[in-house]
Amino acid sequence: MHSKSTIAIIGAPVDLGAGRRGVDMGPSAIRVAGLGRRLAALGYTIEDRGNVAVEQAEAIPAGPANSHHLPEIADACGRVAALVTAVLEQGKLPLILGGDHSISAGSVSGVAQFYQQRNEAIGIIWMDAHADMNTPETTPSGNVHGMPLASLIGDGPPELVNLGGFSPKVDPRNVAIIGLRDVDALEARHVKATGVRAFTMRDIDERGMPAVMQEAIALASAGTAGIHLSFDMDSIDPDEAPGVGTPVRGGLSYREMHLAMEILADSGQLVSLEVVEVNPVLDVANRTADLAVEVLTSALGKKIL
């Protein structure tokens, strides 16, 4: 079990950063899959803080072609950040449910703000098929869910980069992406230039998940107060996780996912976590939301024995 015995669940039903609609229902689907009950069974006290307020896409203009709905996403991220900081100040563990991956600009900002006030830094483990390191200048789609990691290391739309009034939120040398297999051409150059460590599916195939996770944990925790886990469900193979907006074949297996999360739990370095991009519209009988709960329980200490 985690050293913090109370988990505060924050829903962030942002459906504005993706190309396909439906992820706003992700937080509900994950709750329906028994998240609170299954975490309580591990011995945690669970506080569900409900969902942050988010604009409805149908009610607002799409905005700039290279960053759709950016002002509304930034507003929602600001609300998420404030809630996350407050949870940490109360000595509790923040668990954020997406929504699309643009919410990470808010959740990580909130964690970074809390630690920055203590002159400490954090690292990130970003489990994802995609790098999420586009900017408005490089994006082929204009979808902001492809930009949060760039924003967190100080290179994205200013509305996200400057959340909380400071940047970067995280030193790129303390960031590890795991499960990468679908990167845009300009984005790939960006990833290589920044110092973020990307472990592609080839790395996992060649070296195995234990070696990849140990290296990722080592660099995300080097000189930091701990690690934020950002888990995009599309990191898992779509045969296991069909309910995602941007599925890419050849992802993490069911067993690799559990192993990665158990190794992270064993490290004792986790200070906050989120799961994003569960899209019930595209799912089969809530399988992907159920799998998201398995991801979270393994990350928070569930073991076979």
N, C-alpha and C positions, 0 to 999 in steps of 0.2 A: 504494500500500500504506500501511497505517496505520503511525504512528511506533513503535508497540509491535509487535514482530515475533512474539511468542508469544500465541496465543489460548487461553484456558482455557474449555472448554465445561462448563457446569453444567446438568444436567437437573433440572427442578422439576416432577415429574409430579403436580401438585395437581389433583384432580378434584372438589374439595369446594365450590368457589365458584360453580359453574354449575348451571343447571337441567337440562341434558341431559348425560348421562354420556359418557365416552369420551376426554376430553382428556388423561387420564393417560397415554394411549398416544402423545400428540403427540411427546414427546422422542425416543422410539424411531423413530417414522415419519420424523422429520427426519434422524436419523442414517442410517436405511436409505436415504434419498434421496441419500446421498453427501456430507453436510455436511463431514466432516473432509477427505475427498479433494479436494473442490472448493475448500475454503479453502486447503489445502496447495498446490494448483496456482497460487494467487496469490502464493506465496512465504512463507506463514506457517508457523511451527512450531505444531502443534496438540497440546494436552494435553486429553484428555477426563477430567474429574473424576467421571464417573458421575452418578448421580441422588441427590438428597437423599432421606432417608426421609420418607415421607408416610403418614398413616393411610389405610386403605381405607374408603370410605364405608359399605359394607355392615356393617362391624364396629363402628360407633360410632353413637350417637344423633344425630339431626339438630340438636338443640339449639334455640336461640331462633328463633321464627318470623320475626323481622326480621333475623337474621344467622346463617343455617344454618352449622353446623360452624366457627364463629368461633375457638374455642380451638385446634382442630387446624390451621386455616389459619395462625393466628398463630405456632404452634410451627414449622410448616414454613417460614414466612417468616423466622423468626429464624435457622434453619439456613442458608437461602439467603443472608441478609445477612452472616453470619459468613464464609461461603465467598467471597462477592464481595469483602469487605474484604480477606481474606487474598490473593486473586488480585492485587488492586491493589497491595498492599504488596510483592508479589513482582515488580512492574513489568510485569505481564501484563495483557492485555485480557480482561475478563470478558464471556462470551457465554452468556446464560441461555436455556434452551429450556423453554417452558411446555407443558403445564399451562394452567389458566385464568388470567385476567388478575389474579386476587387475588395471584399471586406477586410482582407488581410492588411491592407494599408491602414485600416483603423485599429484592428486588434493588436498588431505588432507595435503601432504607435503608442497605444495605451500601456503595453508592457514596458516598452523602452522608456517612456516618460517616468514611470514608477521607479525604474532602476537608475535612470539618469539623475533623479533627485537625490539618490544615494551615492552618486559618483561611480556607478557601476554600469556595465554594458551587458547586452545579451547576444546570443547567437541564434541562428535559425536552421532547422532541418525542414526542407521544403520537399515533400513527397509529391511528385507531379510528373505526368507525361510531357508537360510543357515547361519552358523556362520562365514564363510570365515576366520577361524582361524586355518587352517592347516599350517604346515611347510613342507619343503622338506623331513623332517624325518617322518612325520605322514601321508602325503597325500596318499590316495589309487589310485589316478588318475594321479598325476603329473601336473595337471592343475593349473596354477598360479592364476586363478580367485578365487580359494578357499583359498588364502593366504593373501589378502591385509590387513585385519583387524589385523591379527597376526603381520604383518610387521609394521603397524602403532603404535602398542603398544610395539614394540621393539623386537619381537620374530618371525623372519621369515628369508627368504633368505637375506644375507647381502647387495646384490645389491639393494634391496628395503628398507630394514631397515635403511640404511645409506644415502638414498637420501637427498640431501641438507646438508649433513655433520653433522647431529645431530639425536639423537634417545633417547627416544621414541618421536613420533610426538604428541601423546596424552596420558594422564594418563588414564590407564584402568578404574579407578574409575569414569571417566567422559564419559564413553562409554555405550550406551544402544542399545542392539539389540532388534528389535520388529518384531514379526511374525515368529519366529523360529519354525521349525517343521521337519527339516531334517539335522541331525548332525552325522558325522562319530564318531566311538567309541573312538578313541584316541583323536580326536578333542574335544569331549564332556568333557573329563578330563581337557583338556587345558582351555576351557572356564571357568570351575568351579574354576580352580587354579589361574586365572589371576586377578579376581576382576571386570571383565566386567559384567554388569548387563544384563542378557538375559531374555526378556519377550517372553515366548513361546505362541503358540496359546491357550494353556490351560489357561495361565494367562489372555489373552484377553477374552476368553469365561467366565471365572469365575468372573473377576473384571470389565470387560467392557473397551472399548477403552479410554474413558475419564480419568479414574483412571490411566491406564497404561501410557498414554501420559503425564499426569501431573507429574507422578513420573520420567519418562524418561527425561523430560525437566528440572526438578529440579536437577537431578544428572548430566546431561550434561552441565548445566549452572553454577553449584556450583564452584565458584572461577575462572570462565573462562570469556573470552571476548564475547563469544557467541557460537553458535552451527552450525556445518556443517551437513547438511542432505545428507545422501547417500541412495538413493532409488533404490533398485533392483526390477524390475518389477515382478520378481517371488515371491515377498512377497504377491502379489495379487493372488487370486484364479485363476487357469488356465482357468476356464469357462469364466472369464472376460478378462484375459490377456493370450491368447493362444500363442503369439509370443515370447516365452522365451525358452532358451536352456535347462534349468533344471527345468521343471514344477513339482510342488508338490501339490497334492490335499489338500483341506482344508485350503486354504489361506484366506487373508483378503477379505471381501466383498467389493463391490463397495462403499457402504455407509461408512464402517469402514475406507477405504482409505481416502475418502474425509474428514471425521470427524477428523482423525489424522492430516491431513495437515492443516485444518482450525485451530485446537487447536495450532499447531506449529506456524502458522502465527500470531495468537493472542498473542503469548508469546513475540513477538518482539525480539527474541534471534537469529534469523537466520542470519549467516554471509556469507554463501556460500551454494551451493547445486548442486547435480548432480542426473541424472537418468541414469541407466545402464541396460544392458542385454535385450534391445529390438532387437529381431531377426526377420526381415521381411520375411526371407525364411520360417519360421515356422508360420507366422502370417496369419490372415484371414482379407483381405481387409483393412490392415493397422490399425486394431482395437487397437492393443497393443500400437502402436506409438501414436494414438489419445488419448488413456487413459493416456499415459505418459505426454502428454500436459495438461490433466486435473489435474494430480498429481501436476505438476509444478505451474499451475495457482492457485490452491487452496493453495499451500504452500506460494505463493506470494501475497495472499490477496483476491482472488476471493471469493465472498460470494453469497448466494442466494438472500439476500436483502441488 
